Amino acid sequence: MKLFRTAAAVGIAKKLYDESRKPANQARIKQAVQTVRDRRARKH
């Protein structure tokens, strides 16, 4: 069973990595990270 979970996790990680390399998605990721940082800064 663990082998299947590991294989699934690797497949998902590869998909995320491939998607994150696209320029449009890089912009979205940067925006999301900045939003999270802003929210954390306001809480403290």
C-alpha positions in Angstrom: 0.0 0.0 0.0 2.8 2.4 0.9 4.3 1.9 -2.6 1.1 3.2 -4.2 0.9 6.2 -1.9 4.6 7.0 -2.7 4.0 6.7 -6.4 0.9 8.9 -6.2 2.8 11.5 -4.2 5.6 11.5 -6.8 3.2 11.9 -9.6 1.4 14.8 -7.9 4.7 16.5 -7.1 5.8 16.2 -10.8 2.6 17.7 -12.0 2.9 20.6 -9.5 6.5 21.1 -10.6 5.6 21.1 -14.3 2.8 23.6 -13.8 4.9 25.9 -11.6 7.4 26.3 -14.4 4.9 27.9 -16.7 5.3 31.7 -16.7 1.6 32.5 -16.1 1.5 30.2 -13.1 4.8 31.7 -11.8 3.0 35.0 -11.6 0.1 33.5 -9.8 2.4 31.7 -7.3 4.3 34.9 -6.5 1.0 36.8 -6.0 -0.3 34.1 -3.6 3.0 34.1 -1.6 2.8 37.9 -1.3 -0.8 37.7 -0.1 0.1 35.2 2.6 3.1 37.3 3.7 0.9 40.4 3.9 -1.7 38.5 6.0 0.9 37.2 8.4 2.4 40.7 8.7 -0.9 42.2 9.7 -1.6 39.5 12.3 1.7 40.3 14.2 
